[in-house]
Amino acid sequence: MKLKERQSFRGTITIRDPKTGVVETFKNKVVFAGLEDIVDKLQGAGNINDYHYIAFGTDGTTTIDADVALHTEVAGGAYARLDATQGEGGNARTYRLSGTWTNNSGGVQLIAEVGILTAAGAGTLLARSCVDDDGWTAKSIDDAGTLEIVSWDLALADA
């Protein structure tokens, strides 16, 4: 049996719009800043489980490896980020985030990008997905409306 020389870190997001009941699943791009931060944390510089904040934004422009933040993050209150529930996904190599985000921005937001970060404000971007990446449909969320992250799975998999 030949040894596989590479592994990859991949993500899949499943969201549900409670207003319409529509469920969508799409992929994300793990960016260089996130991968570099994981390497630092594996060396003892911080906690690897810091990645549990999900941010929402309005810019659906394609994700690039060099992205370090969402392009246009929704801000409301202190920050409009979801402090997600962490757990194991379908197997021991899958990290899962889930939770329900409430739009507290004071107005309707057309959500066209989502990302995983290490802090309630600012922080290191690990992964991002947007409408241009996978062709998913932007979500119009009313003020005080919600968007459910059913699961955001990050998995180590054969490349």
ZALO-521175 format. One record per residue: x, y, z of N, C-alpha, C in turn; residue in three letters. Coordinates in steps of 0.1 Angstrom, whole numbers, plus 5000, padded with zeros to 4 digits. Example, Ala and Ser with C-alpha at 12.3 -4.5 7.8 and 13.67 -1.06 7.14 Angstrom:
BEGIN
n_px,n_py,n_pz,ca_px,ca_py,ca_pz,c_px,c_py,c_pz,type
5132,4943,5078,5123,4955,5078,5132,4967,5078,ALA
5128,4978,5071,5137,4989,5071,5129,5000,5079,SER
END
This chain:
BEGIN
n_px,n_py,n_pz,ca_px,ca_py,ca_pz,c_px,c_py,c_pz,type
5008,4988,5000,5000,5000,5000,5009,5012,5000,MET
5006,5021,4991,5014,5034,4990,5009,5044,5000,LYS
5019,5050,5007,5016,5060,5016,5012,5073,5009,LEU
5001,5079,5013,4997,5092,5008,5006,5103,5013,LYS
5011,5111,5005,5021,5121,5009,5014,5134,5013,GLU
5002,5136,5011,4995,5149,5014,4982,5147,5021,ARG
4979,5156,5030,4966,5157,5035,4961,5171,5032,GLN
4948,5173,5033,4942,5187,5031,4933,5190,5042,SER
4930,5202,5043,4921,5207,5053,4909,5214,5046,PHE
4898,5208,5046,4886,5212,5038,4874,5215,5047,ARG
4866,5224,5042,4854,5228,5050,4842,5227,5041,GLY
4831,5224,5048,4817,5224,5042,4808,5231,5052,THR
4800,5240,5047,4790,5247,5055,4776,5244,5051,ILE
4768,5241,5061,4753,5239,5059,4746,5250,5066,THR
4738,5258,5059,4731,5269,5066,4716,5267,5063,ILE
4708,5272,5073,4693,5272,5071,4688,5286,5074,ARG
4680,5291,5065,4673,5304,5067,4660,5301,5073,ASP
4658,5304,5086,4646,5300,5094,4634,5307,5088,PRO
4636,5319,5081,4624,5326,5075,4618,5318,5063,LYS
4627,5312,5055,4622,5306,5043,4623,5290,5044,THR
4631,5286,5054,4633,5271,5056,4643,5266,5046,GLY
4649,5274,5037,4659,5269,5027,4672,5265,5034,VAL
4676,5253,5030,4689,5248,5035,4699,5248,5023,VAL
4711,5252,5025,4721,5252,5015,4734,5246,5020,GLU
4741,5239,5012,4754,5234,5016,4765,5239,5006,THR
4776,5244,5011,4786,5248,5001,4800,5247,5008,PHE
4810,5248,5000,4824,5247,5005,4830,5260,5010,LYS
4842,5260,5016,4849,5272,5019,4863,5271,5015,ASN
4870,5282,5015,4885,5282,5013,4892,5284,5026,LYS
4901,5276,5029,4910,5278,5041,4921,5287,5036,VAL
4923,5298,5043,4933,5308,5038,4946,5306,5045,VAL
4957,5312,5039,4970,5311,5044,4972,5315,5058,PHE
4966,5327,5062,4967,5332,5076,4962,5322,5086,ALA
4951,5315,5083,4946,5305,5092,4955,5293,5093,GLY
4960,5288,5082,4969,5276,5082,4982,5280,5090,LEU
4987,5292,5088,4999,5296,5095,4997,5297,5110,GLU
4985,5302,5113,4981,5303,5127,4980,5290,5134,ASP
4975,5280,5127,4974,5266,5132,4987,5261,5135,ILE
4997,5263,5126,5010,5258,5128,5016,5264,5140,VAL
5014,5278,5142,5019,5284,5154,5013,5278,5166,ASP
5000,5275,5166,4994,5270,5178,4998,5256,5181,LYS
5001,5248,5171,5006,5235,5173,5020,5235,5180,LEU
5026,5247,5178,5039,5248,5185,5038,5255,5199,GLN
5026,5257,5203,5023,5261,5217,5020,5276,5218,GLY
5019,5283,5207,5016,5298,5207,5001,5300,5207,ALA
4993,5297,5217,4979,5299,5217,4971,5285,5217,GLY
4958,5286,5218,4950,5274,5218,4944,5272,5204,ASN
4946,5259,5200,4941,5255,5187,4926,5256,5186,ILE
4919,5256,5197,4904,5256,5196,4899,5271,5197,ASN
4907,5280,5194,4903,5294,5193,4893,5297,5182,ASP
4893,5289,5172,4885,5291,5160,4870,5287,5162,TYR
4863,5296,5169,4849,5293,5171,4840,5306,5169,HIS
4845,5316,5163,4837,5328,5160,4834,5328,5145,TYR
4821,5329,5142,4817,5330,5128,4812,5344,5125,ILE
4818,5350,5115,4815,5363,5111,4807,5363,5098,ALA
4799,5373,5096,4790,5374,5084,4793,5388,5077,PHE
4793,5388,5064,4796,5400,5056,4787,5401,5044,GLY
4789,5412,5037,4780,5416,5026,4787,5416,5013,THR
4800,5413,5012,4808,5413,5000,4810,5399,4995,ASP
4805,5396,4983,4805,5382,4978,4817,5380,4968,GLY
4827,5388,4969,4839,5387,4960,4847,5375,4963,THR
4852,5368,4953,4860,5356,4954,4870,5356,4965,THR
4871,5346,4973,4881,5344,4983,4895,5341,4977,THR
4905,5347,4982,4919,5344,4978,4927,5339,4990,ILE
4938,5332,4987,4946,5326,4998,4951,5337,5008,ASP
4954,5349,5003,4960,5360,5011,4949,5367,5019,ALA
4936,5364,5019,4926,5371,5027,4930,5369,5042,ASP
4928,5380,5049,4931,5379,5064,4918,5383,5072,VAL
4908,5387,5065,4895,5391,5071,4884,5390,5061,ALA
4872,5391,5066,4861,5392,5056,4862,5405,5048,LEU
4857,5406,5037,4859,5418,5028,4850,5429,5034,HIS
4838,5427,5038,4829,5437,5043,4821,5431,5054,THR
4826,5431,5067,4819,5424,5078,4807,5432,5083,GLU
4797,5425,5086,4785,5432,5093,4789,5435,5107,VAL
4787,5448,5111,4790,5451,5125,4777,5456,5131,ALA
4775,5452,5143,4763,5456,5151,4766,5454,5165,GLY
4762,5463,5174,4765,5461,5188,4781,5462,5189,GLY
4787,5454,5197,4801,5453,5198,4807,5447,5185,ALA
4802,5435,5182,4804,5428,5169,4793,5419,5167,TYR
4790,5416,5154,4779,5408,5151,4783,5393,5149,ALA
4793,5389,5155,4798,5375,5153,4791,5365,5162,ARG
4789,5353,5156,4784,5342,5163,4795,5335,5171,LEU
4793,5333,5184,4803,5325,5192,4797,5311,5191,ASP
4802,5303,5182,4796,5290,5178,4799,5279,5188,ALA
4791,5269,5188,4793,5257,5196,4803,5249,5188,THR
4813,5244,5196,4823,5235,5190,4820,5221,5193,GLN
4824,5212,5184,4822,5198,5186,4829,5189,5176,GLY
4827,5176,5176,4833,5167,5166,4822,5165,5156,GLU
4826,5164,5144,4816,5162,5133,4813,5147,5132,GLY
4812,5142,5119,4808,5128,5117,4819,5118,5120,GLY
4831,5123,5123,4842,5114,5127,4852,5122,5135,ASN
4862,5115,5140,4872,5121,5149,4882,5130,5142,ALA
4881,5131,5128,4890,5140,5121,4882,5153,5116,ARG
4870,5155,5121,4862,5166,5117,4858,5175,5129,THR
4861,5187,5127,4858,5198,5137,4845,5205,5132,TYR
4835,5206,5141,4822,5211,5137,4819,5223,5145,ARG
4814,5234,5139,4809,5246,5145,4794,5247,5141,LEU
4786,5252,5151,4772,5253,5148,4766,5264,5157,SER
4755,5270,5153,4748,5280,5161,4739,5288,5152,GLY
4732,5297,5159,4723,5306,5152,4728,5321,5154,THR
4729,5328,5143,4734,5342,5143,4722,5351,5142,TRP
4722,5361,5150,4711,5371,5150,4717,5384,5144,THR
4710,5390,5134,4714,5402,5128,4711,5414,5138,ASN
4721,5419,5145,4718,5430,5154,4725,5443,5149,ASN
4725,5444,5135,4732,5456,5129,4723,5468,5129,SER
4710,5467,5131,4701,5478,5130,4694,5480,5117,GLY
4697,5471,5108,4691,5472,5094,4692,5458,5087,GLY
4685,5457,5076,4685,5445,5068,4699,5443,5063,VAL
4704,5431,5063,4717,5428,5057,4716,5417,5047,GLN
4723,5418,5035,4723,5408,5025,4736,5401,5027,LEU
4735,5389,5033,4747,5381,5037,4752,5374,5025,ILE
4765,5377,5021,4771,5372,5009,4785,5365,5012,ALA
4789,5366,5024,4801,5360,5028,4801,5356,5043,GLU
4808,5345,5046,4809,5340,5060,4823,5336,5063,VAL
4828,5337,5075,4842,5333,5078,4843,5328,5092,GLY
4853,5320,5095,4857,5315,5108,4869,5323,5113,ILE
4868,5329,5125,4879,5337,5131,4882,5333,5145,LEU
4893,5339,5151,4897,5335,5164,4892,5344,5175,THR
4885,5354,5172,4881,5364,5183,4867,5370,5180,ALA
4861,5375,5190,4848,5382,5189,4849,5395,5181,ALA
4861,5401,5180,4864,5412,5172,4878,5410,5167,GLY
4880,5414,5154,4893,5412,5147,4896,5397,5147,ALA
4909,5393,5151,4913,5379,5151,4918,5374,5138,GLY
4922,5362,5137,4928,5355,5125,4917,5348,5118,THR
4916,5351,5105,4907,5344,5096,4912,5330,5092,LEU
4904,5320,5095,4908,5306,5091,4903,5303,5077,LEU
4890,5305,5076,4883,5300,5064,4872,5310,5060,ALA
4869,5311,5047,4859,5320,5042,4851,5314,5030,ARG
4838,5317,5029,4831,5313,5018,4822,5325,5014,SER
4820,5326,5001,4811,5337,4996,4804,5333,4983,CYS
4795,5341,4979,4786,5337,4968,4794,5335,4955,VAL
4805,5343,4953,4813,5341,4941,4821,5328,4941,ASP
4824,5322,4953,4832,5310,4954,4824,5298,4949,ASP
4812,5296,4954,4804,5284,4952,4791,5287,4945,ASP
4788,5300,4942,4775,5303,4936,4763,5301,4945,GLY
4765,5301,4958,4754,5300,4967,4746,5314,4967,TRP
4734,5313,4972,4725,5325,4971,4727,5334,4983,THR
4729,5347,4981,4730,5356,4992,4717,5356,5000,ALA
4718,5358,5013,4706,5357,5022,4703,5371,5027,LYS
4691,5375,5025,4686,5388,5031,4680,5385,5045,SER
4687,5391,5055,4683,5389,5069,4679,5402,5075,ILE
4666,5402,5079,4660,5414,5085,4668,5417,5099,ASP
4666,5430,5103,4672,5434,5116,4665,5425,5126,ASP
4672,5419,5136,4668,5409,5146,4664,5396,5140,ALA
4666,5394,5126,4664,5381,5120,4676,5372,5123,GLY
4674,5359,5119,4685,5349,5122,4689,5342,5110,THR
4700,5336,5111,4705,5326,5101,4712,5315,5109,LEU
4708,5303,5106,4713,5291,5114,4725,5285,5106,GLU
4736,5283,5113,4747,5275,5108,4744,5261,5113,ILE
4738,5253,5105,4735,5239,5109,4748,5232,5113,VAL
4758,5233,5104,4771,5228,5106,4781,5234,5097,SER
4793,5237,5103,4805,5241,5095,4815,5231,5099,TRP
4818,5222,5090,4827,5211,5093,4840,5214,5086,ASP
4851,5213,5094,4865,5214,5089,4871,5200,5091,LEU
4875,5194,5080,4880,5180,5081,4894,5178,5074,ALA
4902,5170,5081,4914,5165,5075,4910,5154,5065,LEU
4915,5155,5053,4911,5145,5043,4923,5142,5034,ALA
4923,5130,5027,4933,5127,5017,4932,5138,5006,ASP
4943,5142,5002,4943,5152,4991,4941,5146,4978,ALA
END
